[in-house]
Amino acid sequence: MSLIKTMLEKERSRNEYMREYYRNQIAALPKGSVVAKKAGNNIYYYLQYRNGPKVLSDYIGKESEKVDRVREQTTKRKHFEAMLSKLNKENTEIQKTLEVIK
């Protein structure tokens, strides 16, 4: 087996491990984004997300640590989704290169 092919096989293995890691992380985090709605003098926060064609809102509460935690989690999820997208593109390139080498 050539050195390049061996390196690509290792990279494919690492890529698959990382994609599985990100999938698990994404599954554990809430999807959607935090939305503020004002009612009277108060501001209430909701987690808004899609479920098929419907947009759903789950009440989080007034400004608190919980709102900050949910914001942080949704930001982390978006970051993980971006990383997973990059890994998927990288995996496609690895697969194409391996096919050419074979």
MOPAC internal coordinates of N, CA, C and O (Angstrom, degrees):
PM7 1SCF
backbone

  N    0.0000 0     0.00 0     0.00 0    0    0    0
  C    1.4494 1     0.00 0     0.00 0    1    0    0
  C    1.5263 1   108.35 1     0.00 0    2    1    0
  O    1.2310 1   120.34 1   -43.64 1    3    2    1
  N    1.2915 1   116.95 1   136.36 1    3    2    1
  C    1.4608 1   120.05 1  -177.39 1    5    3    2
  C    1.5308 1   110.59 1   -74.00 1    6    5    3
  O    1.2310 1   121.34 1   -20.18 1    7    6    5
  N    1.2953 1   115.03 1   159.82 1    7    6    5
  C    1.4514 1   122.17 1  -179.54 1    9    7    6
  C    1.5321 1   111.05 1   -62.17 1   10    9    7
  O    1.2310 1   120.31 1   138.00 1   11   10    9
  N    1.3062 1   117.02 1   -42.00 1   11   10    9
  C    1.4681 1   121.24 1  -179.53 1   13   11   10
  C    1.5255 1   110.49 1   -64.73 1   14   13   11
  O    1.2310 1   120.67 1   136.71 1   15   14   13
  N    1.3160 1   116.33 1   -43.29 1   15   14   13
  C    1.4616 1   120.20 1   179.52 1   17   15   14
  C    1.5284 1   110.39 1   -63.59 1   18   17   15
  O    1.2310 1   120.16 1   138.70 1   19   18   17
  N    1.3258 1   117.30 1   -41.30 1   19   18   17
  C    1.4585 1   121.58 1   177.87 1   21   19   18
  C    1.5256 1   110.83 1   -61.75 1   22   21   19
  O    1.2310 1   120.47 1   136.45 1   23   22   21
  N    1.3106 1   116.70 1   -43.55 1   23   22   21
  C    1.4602 1   120.94 1   178.72 1   25   23   22
  C    1.5260 1   110.83 1   -63.61 1   26   25   23
  O    1.2310 1   120.61 1   138.36 1   27   26   25
  N    1.3221 1   116.44 1   -41.64 1   27   26   25
  C    1.4675 1   119.88 1   179.12 1   29   27   26
  C    1.5208 1   111.74 1   -66.40 1   30   29   27
  O    1.2310 1   119.92 1   142.95 1   31   30   29
  N    1.3161 1   117.75 1   -37.05 1   31   30   29
  C    1.4651 1   121.25 1   177.01 1   33   31   30
  C    1.5271 1   110.79 1   -63.99 1   34   33   31
  O    1.2310 1   120.60 1   137.76 1   35   34   33
  N    1.3312 1   116.47 1   -42.24 1   35   34   33
  C    1.4625 1   120.25 1   177.34 1   37   35   34
  C    1.5307 1   110.66 1   -64.94 1   38   37   35
  O    1.2310 1   121.09 1   139.29 1   39   38   37
  N    1.3065 1   115.51 1   -40.71 1   39   38   37
  C    1.4618 1   120.24 1   179.09 1   41   39   38
  C    1.5262 1   110.78 1   -65.66 1   42   41   39
  O    1.2310 1   120.17 1   140.81 1   43   42   41
  N    1.3106 1   117.27 1   -39.19 1   43   42   41
  C    1.4630 1   121.03 1   176.93 1   45   43   42
  C    1.5242 1   110.56 1   -63.02 1   46   45   43
  O    1.2310 1   120.35 1   139.24 1   47   46   45
  N    1.3098 1   116.94 1   -40.76 1   47   46   45
  C    1.4575 1   121.91 1   178.00 1   49   47   46
  C    1.5381 1   110.89 1   -64.10 1   50   49   47
  O    1.2310 1   120.54 1   134.78 1   51   50   49
  N    1.3261 1   116.58 1   -45.22 1   51   50   49
  C    1.4621 1   120.98 1   177.93 1   53   51   50
  C    1.5166 1   110.59 1   -63.01 1   54   53   51
  O    1.2310 1   121.24 1   137.94 1   55   54   53
  N    1.3222 1   115.23 1   -42.06 1   55   54   53
  C    1.4626 1   121.15 1  -179.80 1   57   55   54
  C    1.5311 1   110.65 1   -61.04 1   58   57   55
  O    1.2310 1   120.07 1   135.26 1   59   58   57
  N    1.3091 1   117.47 1   -44.74 1   59   58   57
  C    1.4720 1   121.16 1  -179.64 1   61   59   58
  C    1.5303 1   110.50 1   -65.03 1   62   61   59
  O    1.2310 1   120.28 1   139.55 1   63   62   61
  N    1.3311 1   117.08 1   -40.45 1   63   62   61
  C    1.4584 1   121.08 1   177.54 1   65   63   62
  C    1.5338 1   110.41 1   -60.39 1   66   65   63
  O    1.2310 1   120.66 1   133.69 1   67   66   65
  N    1.3277 1   116.34 1   -46.31 1   67   66   65
  C    1.4636 1   120.81 1  -178.70 1   69   67   66
  C    1.5285 1   111.48 1   -67.63 1   70   69   67
  O    1.2310 1   120.35 1   141.73 1   71   70   69
  N    1.3235 1   116.94 1   -38.27 1   71   70   69
  C    1.4738 1   119.11 1   177.62 1   73   71   70
  C    1.5153 1   110.81 1   -63.32 1   74   73   71
  O    1.2310 1   119.87 1   139.27 1   75   74   73
  N    1.3216 1   117.85 1   -40.73 1   75   74   73
  C    1.4689 1   121.24 1   178.02 1   77   75   74
  C    1.5325 1   110.56 1   -65.90 1   78   77   75
  O    1.2310 1   120.75 1   139.79 1   79   78   77
  N    1.3241 1   116.18 1   -40.21 1   79   78   77
  C    1.4683 1   120.66 1   177.64 1   81   79   78
  C    1.5303 1   110.42 1   -59.88 1   82   81   79
  O    1.2310 1   120.42 1   131.70 1   83   82   81
  N    1.3282 1   116.80 1   -48.30 1   83   82   81
  C    1.4712 1   120.39 1  -179.33 1   85   83   82
  C    1.5239 1   111.37 1   -66.16 1   86   85   83
  O    1.2310 1   119.84 1   142.27 1   87   86   85
  N    1.3189 1   117.91 1   -37.73 1   87   86   85
  C    1.4741 1   119.58 1   176.90 1   89   87   86
  C    1.5223 1   110.91 1   -60.36 1   90   89   87
  O    1.2310 1   120.36 1   136.92 1   91   90   89
  N    1.3261 1   116.92 1   -43.08 1   91   90   89
  C    1.4621 1   120.95 1   178.89 1   93   91   90
  C    1.5257 1   111.64 1   -65.35 1   94   93   91
  O    1.2310 1   120.61 1   138.82 1   95   94   93
  N    1.3243 1   116.43 1   -41.18 1   95   94   93
  C    1.4618 1   120.00 1   178.52 1   97   95   94
  C    1.5328 1   111.22 1   -64.40 1   98   97   95
  O    1.2310 1   120.32 1   137.21 1   99   98   97
  N    1.3272 1   117.00 1   -42.79 1   99   98   97
  C    1.4605 1   122.04 1   179.72 1  101   99   98
  C    1.5238 1   110.43 1   -62.95 1  102  101   99
  O    1.2310 1   120.43 1   138.40 1  103  102  101
  N    1.3159 1   116.79 1   -41.60 1  103  102  101
  C    1.4653 1   120.62 1  -179.18 1  105  103  102
  C    1.5290 1   112.14 1   -63.09 1  106  105  103
  O    1.2310 1   120.39 1   151.23 1  107  106  105
  N    1.3298 1   116.85 1   -28.77 1  107  106  105
  C    1.4631 1   121.02 1  -177.50 1  109  107  106
  C    1.5326 1   113.07 1   -85.16 1  110  109  107
  O    1.2310 1   120.07 1   168.64 1  111  110  109
  N    1.3222 1   117.47 1   -11.36 1  111  110  109
  C    1.4638 1   120.89 1  -176.69 1  113  111  110
  C    1.5246 1   111.08 1  -104.97 1  114  113  111
  O    1.2310 1   120.48 1   -28.26 1  115  114  113
  N    1.3436 1   116.68 1   151.74 1  115  114  113
  C    1.4667 1   119.40 1   179.48 1  117  115  114
  C    1.5226 1   111.25 1   -71.75 1  118  117  115
  O    1.2310 1   121.24 1   -36.35 1  119  118  117
  N    1.3473 1   115.22 1   143.65 1  119  118  117
  C    1.4625 1   118.62 1   176.61 1  121  119  118
  C    1.5192 1   108.81 1   -95.56 1  122  121  119
  O    1.2310 1   120.89 1   -18.44 1  123  122  121
  N    1.3119 1   115.90 1   161.56 1  123  122  121
  C    1.4525 1   120.69 1   178.92 1  125  123  122
  C    1.5133 1   111.55 1   104.28 1  126  125  123
  O    1.2310 1   121.64 1    20.56 1  127  126  125
  N    1.3347 1   114.47 1  -159.44 1  127  126  125
  C    1.4590 1   120.00 1   179.30 1  129  127  126
  C    1.5231 1   109.88 1  -146.00 1  130  129  127
  O    1.2310 1   121.67 1   -19.62 1  131  130  129
  N    1.3209 1   114.41 1   160.38 1  131  130  129
  C    1.4597 1   120.98 1  -179.63 1  133  131  130
  C    1.5247 1   108.44 1   -84.67 1  134  133  131
  O    1.2310 1   120.98 1   -49.95 1  135  134  133
  N    1.3416 1   115.74 1   130.05 1  135  134  133
  C    1.4584 1   122.52 1  -178.80 1  137  135  134
  C    1.5295 1   108.16 1  -122.91 1  138  137  135
  O    1.2310 1   120.77 1   -43.79 1  139  138  137
  N    1.3355 1   116.14 1   136.21 1  139  138  137
  C    1.4612 1   121.36 1   177.77 1  141  139  138
  C    1.5269 1   108.88 1  -100.72 1  142  141  139
  O    1.2310 1   121.16 1   -45.42 1  143  142  141
  N    1.3299 1   115.38 1   134.58 1  143  142  141
  C    1.4662 1   120.84 1   176.47 1  145  143  142
  C    1.5238 1   107.47 1  -127.04 1  146  145  143
  O    1.2310 1   121.38 1   -46.39 1  147  146  145
  N    1.3315 1   114.97 1   133.61 1  147  146  145
  C    1.4537 1   119.85 1  -178.23 1  149  147  146
  C    1.5222 1   109.32 1   -99.03 1  150  149  147
  O    1.2310 1   120.87 1   -47.63 1  151  150  149
  N    1.3396 1   115.94 1   132.37 1  151  150  149
  C    1.4601 1   122.64 1   176.07 1  153  151  150
  C    1.5266 1   106.77 1  -133.89 1  154  153  151
  O    1.2310 1   120.60 1   -70.48 1  155  154  153
  N    1.3152 1   116.45 1   109.52 1  155  154  153
  C    1.4662 1   119.67 1  -175.53 1  157  155  154
  C    1.5113 1   109.14 1    68.54 1  158  157  155
  O    1.2310 1   121.02 1    51.72 1  159  158  157
  N    1.3130 1   115.66 1  -128.28 1  159  158  157
  C    1.4678 1   120.66 1   178.65 1  161  159  158
  C    1.5220 1   112.42 1   -96.07 1  162  161  159
  O    1.2310 1   120.39 1  -177.73 1  163  162  161
  N    1.3126 1   116.86 1     2.27 1  163  162  161
  C    1.4610 1   121.12 1  -176.00 1  165  163  162
  C    1.5241 1   111.24 1  -106.07 1  166  165  163
  O    1.2310 1   121.71 1   -28.47 1  167  166  165
  N    1.3185 1   114.33 1   151.53 1  167  166  165
  C    1.4683 1   121.24 1   174.94 1  169  167  166
  C    1.5223 1   107.31 1  -115.97 1  170  169  167
  O    1.2310 1   121.08 1   -51.46 1  171  170  169
  N    1.3175 1   115.53 1   128.54 1  171  170  169
  C    1.4582 1   122.02 1  -179.64 1  173  171  170
  C    1.5231 1   108.45 1  -115.76 1  174  173  171
  O    1.2310 1   120.77 1   -35.11 1  175  174  173
  N    1.3141 1   116.14 1   144.89 1  175  174  173
  C    1.4608 1   121.15 1  -175.95 1  177  175  174
  C    1.5218 1   111.08 1  -113.81 1  178  177  175
  O    1.2310 1   121.84 1   -40.96 1  179  178  177
  N    1.3396 1   114.08 1   139.04 1  179  178  177
  C    1.4634 1   121.87 1  -178.32 1  181  179  178
  C    1.5126 1   109.52 1  -130.75 1  182  181  179
  O    1.2310 1   120.95 1   -31.14 1  183  182  181
  N    1.3182 1   115.79 1   148.86 1  183  182  181
  C    1.4572 1   121.71 1   170.20 1  185  183  182
  C    1.5130 1   106.04 1   -94.25 1  186  185  183
  O    1.2310 1   120.54 1   -64.39 1  187  186  185
  N    1.3196 1   116.58 1   115.61 1  187  186  185
  C    1.4596 1   121.35 1  -176.98 1  189  187  186
  C    1.5264 1   109.62 1  -108.55 1  190  189  187
  O    1.2310 1   120.93 1   -48.98 1  191  190  189
  N    1.3382 1   115.84 1   131.02 1  191  190  189
  C    1.4565 1   121.05 1  -177.11 1  193  191  190
  C    1.5211 1   110.29 1  -153.03 1  194  193  191
  O    1.2310 1   120.94 1   -15.28 1  195  194  193
  N    1.3183 1   115.81 1   164.72 1  195  194  193
  C    1.4631 1   121.72 1   179.19 1  197  195  194
  C    1.5198 1   110.31 1   -96.21 1  198  197  195
  O    1.2310 1   121.94 1   -37.77 1  199  198  197
  N    1.3295 1   113.89 1   142.23 1  199  198  197
  C    1.4565 1   121.86 1   170.52 1  201  199  198
  C    1.5234 1   105.08 1  -130.96 1  202  201  199
  O    1.2310 1   120.93 1   -87.57 1  203  202  201
  N    1.3339 1   115.82 1    92.43 1  203  202  201
  C    1.4651 1   120.06 1  -172.27 1  205  203  202
  C    1.5226 1   108.26 1    69.32 1  206  205  203
  O    1.2310 1   120.03 1    48.53 1  207  206  205
  N    1.3339 1   117.55 1  -131.47 1  207  206  205
  C    1.4657 1   119.84 1  -179.90 1  209  207  206
  C    1.5386 1   113.26 1   -82.10 1  210  209  207
  O    1.2310 1   120.29 1   169.46 1  211  210  209
  N    1.3259 1   117.05 1   -10.54 1  211  210  209
  C    1.4602 1   120.75 1  -176.17 1  213  211  210
  C    1.5268 1   111.58 1   -89.73 1  214  213  211
  O    1.2310 1   121.46 1   -34.74 1  215  214  213
  N    1.3306 1   114.82 1   145.26 1  215  214  213
  C    1.4553 1   121.03 1   171.96 1  217  215  214
  C    1.5232 1   106.80 1  -103.35 1  218  217  215
  O    1.2310 1   120.82 1   -58.37 1  219  218  217
  N    1.3257 1   116.04 1   121.63 1  219  218  217
  C    1.4598 1   121.25 1  -178.04 1  221  219  218
  C    1.5209 1   110.19 1  -110.68 1  222  221  219
  O    1.2310 1   121.02 1   -28.49 1  223  222  221
  N    1.3361 1   115.65 1   151.51 1  223  222  221
  C    1.4606 1   121.78 1   177.62 1  225  223  222
  C    1.5185 1   109.09 1  -128.06 1  226  225  223
  O    1.2310 1   120.95 1   -51.64 1  227  226  225
  N    1.3244 1   115.78 1   128.36 1  227  226  225
  C    1.4588 1   121.81 1   174.64 1  229  227  226
  C    1.5269 1   108.15 1  -110.61 1  230  229  227
  O    1.2310 1   120.91 1   -51.75 1  231  230  229
  N    1.3217 1   115.87 1   128.25 1  231  230  229
  C    1.4572 1   120.85 1  -179.23 1  233  231  230
  C    1.5195 1   110.32 1   -67.85 1  234  233  231
  O    1.2310 1   120.83 1   -48.59 1  235  234  233
  N    1.3393 1   116.02 1   131.41 1  235  234  233
  C    1.4606 1   121.71 1   176.74 1  237  235  234
  C    1.5304 1   109.35 1  -101.39 1  238  237  235
  O    1.2310 1   120.33 1   131.58 1  239  238  237
  N    1.3189 1   116.97 1   -48.42 1  239  238  237
  C    1.4589 1   121.20 1  -179.15 1  241  239  238
  C    1.5095 1   110.48 1   140.50 1  242  241  239
  O    1.2310 1   121.50 1     9.03 1  243  242  241
  N    1.3323 1   114.74 1  -170.97 1  243  242  241
  C    1.4607 1   119.96 1   174.09 1  245  243  242
  C    1.5185 1   108.38 1   -79.52 1  246  245  243
  O    1.2310 1   120.87 1    -4.49 1  247  246  245
  N    1.3216 1   115.93 1   175.51 1  247  246  245
  C    1.4669 1   120.38 1  -178.99 1  249  247  246
  C    1.5247 1   109.72 1   -53.45 1  250  249  247
  O    1.2310 1   120.85 1   -60.36 1  251  250  249
  N    1.3094 1   115.97 1   119.64 1  251  250  249
  C    1.4606 1   121.43 1  -178.66 1  253  251  250
  C    1.5179 1   109.00 1  -160.09 1  254  253  251
  O    1.2310 1   121.40 1     2.26 1  255  254  253
  N    1.3183 1   114.92 1  -177.74 1  255  254  253
  C    1.4586 1   119.79 1   176.89 1  257  255  254
  C    1.5195 1   110.93 1   -64.35 1  258  257  255
  O    1.2310 1   120.56 1   147.25 1  259  258  257
  N    1.3236 1   116.54 1   -32.75 1  259  258  257
  C    1.4630 1   120.48 1  -179.64 1  261  259  258
  C    1.5281 1   110.70 1   -62.79 1  262  261  259
  O    1.2310 1   120.18 1   138.28 1  263  262  261
  N    1.3297 1   117.26 1   -41.72 1  263  262  261
  C    1.4675 1   121.03 1   178.10 1  265  263  262
  C    1.5218 1   109.71 1   -62.29 1  266  265  263
  O    1.2310 1   120.49 1   134.79 1  267  266  265
  N    1.3263 1   116.66 1   -45.21 1  267  266  265
  C    1.4671 1   120.50 1   179.39 1  269  267  266
  C    1.5233 1   111.24 1   -62.35 1  270  269  267
  O    1.2310 1   120.41 1   139.90 1  271  270  269
  N    1.3345 1   116.83 1   -40.10 1  271  270  269
  C    1.4655 1   121.35 1   179.30 1  273  271  270
  C    1.5236 1   110.86 1   -63.84 1  274  273  271
  O    1.2310 1   120.26 1   136.44 1  275  274  273
  N    1.3485 1   117.12 1   -43.56 1  275  274  273
  C    1.4636 1   120.42 1  -179.86 1  277  275  274
  C    1.5226 1   109.96 1   -66.55 1  278  277  275
  O    1.2310 1   120.29 1   140.08 1  279  278  277
  N    1.3222 1   117.04 1   -39.92 1  279  278  277
  C    1.4752 1   120.35 1   176.72 1  281  279  278
  C    1.5241 1   110.48 1   -59.35 1  282  281  279
  O    1.2310 1   121.08 1   134.22 1  283  282  281
  N    1.3192 1   115.54 1   -45.78 1  283  282  281
  C    1.4608 1   120.79 1   179.76 1  285  283  282
  C    1.5327 1   110.94 1   -61.73 1  286  285  283
  O    1.2310 1   120.66 1   138.05 1  287  286  285
  N    1.3280 1   116.34 1   -41.95 1  287  286  285
  C    1.4615 1   120.59 1  -179.96 1  289  287  286
  C    1.5225 1   111.73 1   -65.71 1  290  289  287
  O    1.2310 1   119.93 1   138.44 1  291  290  289
  N    1.3318 1   117.74 1   -41.56 1  291  290  289
  C    1.4695 1   119.44 1   179.91 1  293  291  290
  C    1.5293 1   110.75 1   -68.34 1  294  293  291
  O    1.2310 1   120.43 1   144.78 1  295  294  293
  N    1.3316 1   116.78 1   -35.22 1  295  294  293
  C    1.4667 1   120.23 1   176.30 1  297  295  294
  C    1.5219 1   110.32 1   -65.83 1  298  297  295
  O    1.2310 1   120.66 1   137.46 1  299  298  297
  N    1.3289 1   116.34 1   -42.54 1  299  298  297
  C    1.4644 1   121.19 1   178.85 1  301  299  298
  C    1.5293 1   110.21 1   -62.88 1  302  301  299
  O    1.2310 1   120.37 1   138.75 1  303  302  301
  N    1.3451 1   116.90 1   -41.25 1  303  302  301
  C    1.4661 1   120.87 1   178.98 1  305  303  302
  C    1.5234 1   110.61 1   -61.05 1  306  305  303
  O    1.2310 1   120.22 1   135.54 1  307  306  305
  N    1.3322 1   117.19 1   -44.46 1  307  306  305
  C    1.4683 1   120.41 1   179.55 1  309  307  306
  C    1.5236 1   110.93 1   -62.20 1  310  309  307
  O    1.2310 1   120.62 1   141.36 1  311  310  309
  N    1.3291 1   116.42 1   -38.64 1  311  310  309
  C    1.4633 1   120.36 1   177.42 1  313  311  310
  C    1.5348 1   110.22 1   -63.89 1  314  313  311
  O    1.2310 1   120.53 1   133.87 1  315  314  313
  N    1.3362 1   116.58 1   -46.13 1  315  314  313
  C    1.4640 1   120.57 1   179.41 1  317  315  314
  C    1.5269 1   111.22 1   -62.93 1  318  317  315
  O    1.2310 1   119.90 1   141.76 1  319  318  317
  N    1.3295 1   117.80 1   -38.24 1  319  318  317
  C    1.4671 1   121.19 1   178.11 1  321  319  318
  C    1.5222 1   110.84 1   -63.91 1  322  321  319
  O    1.2310 1   120.37 1   140.48 1  323  322  321
  N    1.3368 1   116.89 1   -39.52 1  323  322  321
  C    1.4665 1   120.68 1   177.53 1  325  323  322
  C    1.5284 1   110.53 1   -65.44 1  326  325  323
  O    1.2310 1   120.48 1   138.00 1  327  326  325
  N    1.3296 1   116.69 1   -42.00 1  327  326  325
  C    1.4615 1   120.40 1   178.59 1  329  327  326
  C    1.5280 1   110.80 1   -64.63 1  330  329  327
  O    1.2310 1   120.26 1   138.98 1  331  330  329
  N    1.3256 1   117.12 1   -41.02 1  331  330  329
  C    1.4588 1   120.97 1   178.87 1  333  331  330
  C    1.5289 1   110.53 1   -63.42 1  334  333  331
  O    1.2310 1   120.46 1   140.46 1  335  334  333
  N    1.3181 1   116.73 1   -39.54 1  335  334  333
  C    1.4618 1   120.27 1   177.70 1  337  335  334
  C    1.5360 1   111.00 1   -61.40 1  338  337  335
  O    1.2310 1   120.75 1   136.35 1  339  338  337
  N    1.3215 1   116.17 1   -43.65 1  339  338  337
  C    1.4639 1   120.17 1   178.32 1  341  339  338
  C    1.5279 1   110.97 1   -63.54 1  342  341  339
  O    1.2310 1   120.55 1   138.94 1  343  342  341
  N    1.3237 1   116.55 1   -41.06 1  343  342  341
  C    1.4704 1   120.12 1   179.16 1  345  343  342
  C    1.5254 1   111.31 1   -65.78 1  346  345  343
  O    1.2310 1   120.07 1   143.73 1  347  346  345
  N    1.3290 1   117.47 1   -36.27 1  347  346  345
  C    1.4646 1   120.47 1   177.61 1  349  347  346
  C    1.5254 1   110.87 1   -64.20 1  350  349  347
  O    1.2310 1   120.33 1   138.47 1  351  350  349
  N    1.3343 1   116.97 1   -41.53 1  351  350  349
  C    1.4654 1   120.59 1   177.15 1  353  351  350
  C    1.5221 1   110.66 1   -65.09 1  354  353  351
  O    1.2310 1   121.12 1   138.28 1  355  354  353
  N    1.3269 1   115.47 1   -41.72 1  355  354  353
  C    1.4618 1   120.77 1   178.49 1  357  355  354
  C    1.5307 1   110.30 1   -62.17 1  358  357  355
  O    1.2310 1   120.44 1   138.37 1  359  358  357
  N    1.3255 1   116.76 1   -41.63 1  359  358  357
  C    1.4573 1   121.32 1   179.47 1  361  359  358
  C    1.5303 1   110.87 1   -61.87 1  362  361  359
  O    1.2310 1   120.60 1   139.04 1  363  362  361
  N    1.3173 1   116.46 1   -40.96 1  363  362  361
  C    1.4676 1   120.44 1   177.72 1  365  363  362
  C    1.5245 1   110.55 1   -60.29 1  366  365  363
  O    1.2310 1   120.50 1   136.59 1  367  366  365
  N    1.3183 1   116.64 1   -43.41 1  367  366  365
  C    1.4703 1   120.69 1   179.03 1  369  367  366
  C    1.5304 1   111.01 1   -64.49 1  370  369  367
  O    1.2310 1   120.40 1   138.90 1  371  370  369
  N    1.3135 1   116.83 1   -41.10 1  371  370  369
  C    1.4672 1   121.02 1   178.90 1  373  371  370
  C    1.5214 1   109.86 1   -62.47 1  374  373  371
  O    1.2310 1   120.25 1   133.99 1  375  374  373
  N    1.3232 1   117.13 1   -46.01 1  375  374  373
  C    1.4679 1   121.48 1  -179.60 1  377  375  374
  C    1.5301 1   110.87 1   -60.63 1  378  377  375
  O    1.2310 1   120.34 1   135.16 1  379  378  377
  N    1.3209 1   116.96 1   -44.84 1  379  378  377
  C    1.4625 1   120.84 1  -179.98 1  381  379  378
  C    1.5274 1   110.62 1   -62.77 1  382  381  379
  O    1.2310 1   120.45 1   136.97 1  383  382  381
  N    1.3130 1   116.75 1   -43.03 1  383  382  381
  C    1.4623 1   121.34 1  -179.82 1  385  383  382
  C    1.5284 1   110.79 1   -64.62 1  386  385  383
  O    1.2310 1   120.39 1   137.54 1  387  386  385
  N    1.3320 1   116.85 1   -42.46 1  387  386  385
  C    1.4617 1   120.40 1   178.38 1  389  387  386
  C    1.5215 1   111.58 1   -63.20 1  390  389  387
  O    1.2310 1   119.97 1   143.38 1  391  390  389
  N    1.3272 1   117.67 1   -36.62 1  391  390  389
  C    1.4658 1   120.57 1   178.09 1  393  391  390
  C    1.5274 1   111.25 1   -65.21 1  394  393  391
  O    1.2310 1   120.84 1   142.73 1  395  394  393
  N    1.3192 1   116.00 1   -37.27 1  395  394  393
  C    1.4581 1   119.80 1   179.21 1  397  395  394
  C    1.5294 1   110.60 1   -68.24 1  398  397  395
  O    1.2310 1   120.63 1   141.39 1  399  398  397
  N    1.3165 1   116.39 1   -38.61 1  399  398  397
  C    1.4715 1   121.24 1  -178.44 1  401  399  398
  C    1.5318 1   111.62 1   -68.60 1  402  401  399
  O    1.2310 1   119.88 1   144.26 1  403  402  401
  N    1.3219 1   117.84 1   -35.74 1  403  402  401
  C    1.4807 1   121.44 1  -177.07 1  405  403  402
  C    1.4580 1   110.90 1   -66.15 1  406  405  403
  O    1.2310 1   120.10 1   180.00 1  407  406  405

